């Protein structure tokens, strides 16, 4: 039997997923995702050299889809070199039963059966100039090759980016498309992750934001960040919270702060803002962010906020006439 919160989720996923296929999305103001080679130091801003994204295709989509990766190689001007480029990154696409629903699929660490499902396609990239500033398309995929998930009213594919070797930073983006050669959105599609590893802008005036979704069973959330490197501050905005600051991590460590969820925040997104340091210029800052609830379950970040960007709405109390 459907719960009211589940019905709300289905409705707002359909309404807000119309143009959400880029990851990161333009509204997030995040330049690139980042995954370092497997021989890197975690102090460079990647805690586990692995990043997992999920691609939601609505049941209405019957024609093939493609998952496109921008600049998948590690070399050239976009990526972060540590000496000569020597990094190899694998991108693997999974579908089928267990792709999303497997118990380890939502784990933020690449342990257990995190690569659950059926491997549909995989490719490794080293330093290759033919991929600099260009897309590689995985697919075509029949939507029925994804795992059907009732609460999403759609089928899910999983992409695992893993730094197999080397010590450089691979910066890249995704796009869920109906074309192998162009970025044409899948109407009603969406993209989400449970662990967001990304590069901040070098422009001190830029503000980035990501949007975890809070369901109706969430009582509290712990917002955790890794390797913030004194690059300004992080704050929370929701319909009930007006810019509350998070604790921020130092070099090569995790830190978190617990926030309690009030009724009006349930079945909505919260906004995590990243405001850069205005007095000290921090360049090429890579950061990892996760959010977990009171059950230690990790919350999904949708590239376009479910239900829209949250707007703080103060509670107005009417005073009686004296």
Helices and strands as residue ranges (DSSP letters): H 4-16, E 22-23, G 26-28, E 32-36, G 42-44, E 50-58, E 65-70, E 88-95, E 118-125, G 129-131, E 135-141, G 143-145, E 147-149, G 150-152, E 154-165, E 169-177, E 190-193, E 196-199, E 207-210, E 213-214, E 220-226, E 233-237, E 242-245, E 254-260, G 263-265, E 268-269, E 271-275, E 286-293, E 301-302
